[in-house]
Structure formats: C-alpha cells, structure tokens
Amino acid sequence: MTQKILLLILTVLTLQSCNLGTSGTWRNDNIEKDKKEQIKILNDKLFKAIISNDVAGVKALMSDKLLEKGTSELNKFIGQVSTSFKSDSYRILDEYYVHNSTTGIGNTLPSGISGENDYVIRYQALNNEMYVSLLLPQGLDDELLITAIYGKYNNQWKINILQFGQYSLYKKTAPDYYKLAKESYDKSYLIDAVNYIGLSKQCLRPANDFFQYQKEKDINELYDKVMKEVNSKYAFPLTLHNVETKPKIFRIYPQEMSEGIFPAVLYLTNINLKDTTALKIENEKVKIEVGKLFLGIDKEKKAVLYRAFNELPNSSNTKVVKHYGFIDLLQNK
C-alpha cells in the first residue's frame, strides 16, 4: 500500500526584497572533500535522528532562524516518517555547495536541462555559504526524498530548510510515470494514461516549491489533457449493460501491491458477496467488458485487480464496506 507522505515544510523567513549578488556552485564530486565530509557527519546525524524518531536530535541540527519559525508539527512528522519508512542507510541523490557574494539572494541549482529526471532547486540564501543535500533512504520501493539545505553560521553548518516528500513509487519517479503515461496515451490506452499521470503527480514536488522537474510543465499539460478526455468519455458509475446482472463500475485507480502497481476496477454488484460462485461467473463477464470499454487496461501488465461491492464505500465515515476481490493474471494474455 502506498505510504501517504506528509510534506514537512520548514522554511526560514521570506525576505521582502532580494539583494543583488553572485554565486558560485559546485556539485557532487566537484565539491571539496573537506566540505563534503563536514556535511556527511551532519547528514548521518540527521538521518539517524529521523529514523529513530529522535526529534531533539533533529532540532539540534536546525538553525536558530528555523527554530524561531516554530516546530510544533515536527514531532508528528518525524514520528510518521520513522514509522512508515524503515531503513538503516541512505544514498545521496545529489549535493551542492554554493558560495554567495552576499546574503538574501536567490540560488538556482539545475541538475541538468535535457535529462529525463533533470530538476531545478530554488531557494533564498540566508548565508554566504550554503549546502544542499538530497538524501534517499535505501531499501524502499517507495522512496522518500529528504531535502536538507544548510547555511553556515560562524563556521558551523545548520539546517535552514528541511523537507520530506514522495520521490518515487515502486522505484519510478514523476518523469518516469510521465513517460509511461505519454506512451499509453499515444496507443489510445486512456485509462492507463490517467493512472500513470496520476502517479506522476504524486511524485511531482518531493520538496514542494524548492524542487521542480524540468518536465513539470509537460507533466501538468498531459494531466489536464487526459483528465479532460476521460471525464468527457466516461461517466461513473458506468453500467455494464452487456452483463445480465448489470454491475456498475464506479472507480478505476492504480493499486500498489508488493509485486508492483496494477489497475484496480471497483464495481457494484447485486449478487450477495457470500455467493462466490455467482460472483466469479459475473466477474468473468465483467473482465471481458472492461477490456472492451477501456482499451489497453488488460495489456502489457501482469494483472488487473477487481473488487465487487454491494454498496458504495463512503470516505466521509468510518464504516467498513465489505467487498470480494479477484486478481486477473495476464501473463499468458
């Protein structure tokens, strides 16, 4: 099941005006070894504190200006992250050292321009020396990006900006899912395109406004396009008139399982959920109609999931609505 990541936005004050100045930027292996080692010590402490739910340890790494902004929600955020993401190590996605001629200027750090996963980091520099670390806990299919932006205060590095956000789902990033969505759309696989672009949007801003993919405009445009098209083509709940029992499809969405992410088709049935024999007969017919109505949904993937309900689930209350599930394995189709 996909973890719902709460985005922690801990930003220092927004200045009323920007100063003029210049910046020099060094990335990854071009950063001086001494500086990298200084930050590694701090990143190790930060990661250990986050994973072990040590809020005091995280606060000890923050700048006074960040602490002044308030950390009332920090306990909850760190607790959720430490519980949801079990990992004992991290890897560095990228890191940047920036030297500014003055403070209060904007730093813009592009990872590249034309690469599939290229992005830009933007923030306002409160210090002459700034250091950006993008950390990914290892061993997770759904990757969490930890963005720590340090400023140097009297020869001591402190965190000015700290954020957590969804970087990938099942090891695929926002641009990865955008590519799949575009390929699906070009094949007229509209439901697949909707599902993939929806997953792309979930991973689109792993550090809120500080992190922007170069392909963000393309992703948003494709999202708007496919959503408009699917809403004009299908009206849910959708009755399957070619099935004698007239089941009604009310939702299709991407469902994450341990083996991957698959389309899940949810429908209302008049058959009692205890009558599994009748449900199976109906489901065989539902699968045929779904394949006809939603081109591509049963192609180029391992499975499609089906869930039969006797009543609509209601997200506004806590009532548990029972269902009966089927897995349509597609390896031989």
N, C-alpha and C positions, 0 to 999 in steps of 0.2 A: 504494500500500500504506500502510495506516495506520501512522504512526510510533508506536512504543511509548515513551511518555514516562515516564521515571523521575522520581518525585516527590522533589524535594530539600526536606528538612525541616531547616531550620537555625533552631532556636528558642533563645531565651535561657532562662535558668533558670526553673523553675516555683516560684513563691513558696509557702511553706507556709500563709500566711494572706493574706487580702485586706484592704487598708486601705479606709476609708470616705472618699469624696470625691466631687466633682462634676466634670463635664466639659462643655466647650463644643465643638461640632463645626461645621465649615464644609466645604462640598462644592463641588468644581469651580469654577464662575465666582464663587462667593461667597468664595473664598479670596483673601486679599490678594495683589496682583500680585507684590510683593517676595518673599513666601514661595514662590509658585509658580515664580518664576524661579530661586530658590536650589535648589529640588528638581529643576527641569528640567536644570540643569547636572549634577547628580549622576546623574539618570536617563540622560542622554546618555552619561556615562562608563560607567555600569553596562551599558547596552545594547551599547555598542561593545566593552567588555571581554568580555561573554558571547559575542557573535557572532564575535569574533576569537580566541576561546579563550585569553584573557589572564587566567589565574587570579589572578596577582599584582594585576592591576587590580581584580578583584572584591574580593579580600581588603582592598585599601586603602580600600574604602568601608564595610567592616564595623566594627561596634563592638568594643571590646576584650572585652566580655562574650560576644559571639557567637564571636569568635575563640577564646576560652577554652573554649568548648564543644567545639571540635575541628572541623577541616575536612578530615579525611583523605580523605573521599569527594568533595570539591569538584572536584578535578582531573578525575575520571571524569565527573561530572555535567556540568560546563561543556564538556568535550570532546564529549560526546554531543549536547548541545544545539546547539553551534556547528556540528557536522557535519550534524545532521538538519534544522535549521531555518535555511535561507539567507534572510536578509532584511537590508536596509540601512536600515530605518527602523521606527518603531513608532508606534502611536497609544495614547492614554490612554483606557482604558475608563471609569475614574472615579478621582478622587483626593480625599483627605480630610485636613484639618488638624484636629487635636484638641488642645485646651488643658485639662490636668488640674489640679485644685487640689492634688493630691498624687500620689505615685507608688505603684505596686503595686495600682492599681485596674483593674477590667475596663473596656475600651472596647467598646461595641456600636454598630456603624455600619450601619444599614439603608439600602439604596439606595431602598427603597420597600416597599410592603406588598402591593399587588394586581396589579402588573405581571407579565407572563408570565415575565420574566427577573430579577425582583427577588431580592435576596440580602441576607445579613447578614454583615458582617465582625466577628469577635470575637477579641480578644487581650488580654493583660495589659500594661498600660502601665508601662514601666520609667522613663519620663521624664515631666516635666510637659508637654512639647511632643512630640507625635507626628505623623507624616505618613505616610499610606498612599497608595502609587502602584500602580495596576493597569495593567500595560503589555501590549499585544498587538503582536507583530511583524507588520508589514504584508506583504501579498502571498502569504499562505499560506491554502490551503483548510482545512487542519487547524491551528487556531490554538492557540498556546501562551500561557498566561497567566503573566506574570512578576509576582509579588507581592513588592513591596519595602516593608517597614514600617520607617520611620526613627524614631530618637529623637534629641533634641537634647542634646548634651553640651558644656557650656561654649561656647555659641554655634556649635557645629559639629554638623551633621547626620551621623549614622552609621546604618547598617542594623542593626536588631535581629533582623529576620525576613526571610528570603529563600526563596521557593519557586517552583518551576516545575510546571505541571500542564496537562493537556489541557482547553482551554476549549471548543473546538468541533471537530466532524468535518464536513468539507465545508460549513463556514460555518453549521452548525446546533449550537445549544447543548443542554445537558441538558433544559431545559424545552421546547425546540423538538421534540426527539425524543419527549418525553413526550406532547406534543400529538398527534403523528402516531401514536404507539402507542395512545393512547386512541381516536382516530378509527378506527383499524384494528380495534381490539377491538370497538367499537360496531357495526362492519359484519360481525363474526364472522370477520375476517381474522386468525386467531390467529397464524400464523407471522409475518406482517408485524408484528403487535403485539409478539411476542417479539423480533424483530430490532430494532425501533425502541427498545423499552425497554432492550434490552441496550446500544445505542449511547448512550442517555441516561445509563446508569450509568457508562459510560466517561468521561463529561464531568462527572459529578456533583460531584466535590470537587476543583476545579482548584487549590486551595490547602489541601488537607487539612482539618483541623478549623477553620481560620481563616475559611473561606469556605463559607457554607451557603445554598443557594437556599431561598426561601420555600416552594417546591413540593416540597422534598425528601421530606417525609412522603408526599405523594401519589405521587411517583415510586416510592418504595420499596414502597408498598402495591400499586401496579399491577404492579410487577415480581414480587412474591411471588404475586400472583393469577394472572398469565398463565403464569408458570413452573409453578405447581402444576397449572394446567389442561392445559398442553401435555404435561407429563410423565404425566398420567393418560390423555391421549387417544392419545398416540403412544409406541410402544416401538421404539427404534432398536437395531440395524439393522432397517429396515422393508422386507420383501419385497414387490415389486410382482407379485402373483400373476396379474394380467391381462396381463402381458407374458410371452411364451413363454420368454424367456431368464432369467426370474426375477431381475432385478437387485435389489440391496438398497441402499436409501438409508441411509447411516449418519451423515450430518450435513447440516444446513442452517444457514447463517450469513450475515451481511451482509458482502459483499466490497467494499472500496473500490477504485475504478479512477479514471483521470483524468477520466472523464465523470460520475462520481457513485458512489453506493453502491447495490449491487444484491444480491438474494438469490443465494447460490451453493448449488447442490444437488450433494452429493457422493455417488456410489454405486459399489458393487462390481458388476462385470460378469464373466461367464465368457468373454466374447469377447476374443480376443487384441487388444491395443492397436494392433498393426500392421494389423489388418483394419479399416481405417477405413470401408469401405463398410458392413460389418455393424454397426459401432458407430453409424453415422449412422441406419441403419434402426431399430436398437434405441432410439436417443435420441428419435426422433420419437414412439415409443410411450411412452417414459418421460415426455416432456413432457405428453402427454395425461393420464396417470395422476397426475402431480404436480399438475396443475391441478384434478383432481377431489378428490384427497386433502387438499390444502392450499388451501382456499378463499382467493382473493384474491392468491395468490402471483404470478400472471401478469396482474394487473390494476393499472392506474394507475401503471405504471413503464415505463421504456424497455427493460429487458432482464432476463432471468434467465440466470444462468451455470450451466453443468453441467460436471461433471468425472467421467469414468469411470476407475475404478481396477481393477486386477487383484488388488491386495492392500491391506489397510488401512494407511494411514500410521501410524507409531508415533512419537509425540512424545518417547518416552523414549530414542531413539537417534538417531544422525546419518545413518542410511540414507536415501537419496533414493528415494522411491517414485514411479515414473513414472505419468502419467495422460494422458488425452486429453480436451481441452476443447471445449465447444460454447457459443456465445452465441445465445440465443433472443431476437431483436429483436422488440419488441412494439408498435412504433409503429402498426401497422395492425390491432391486435387490440383 
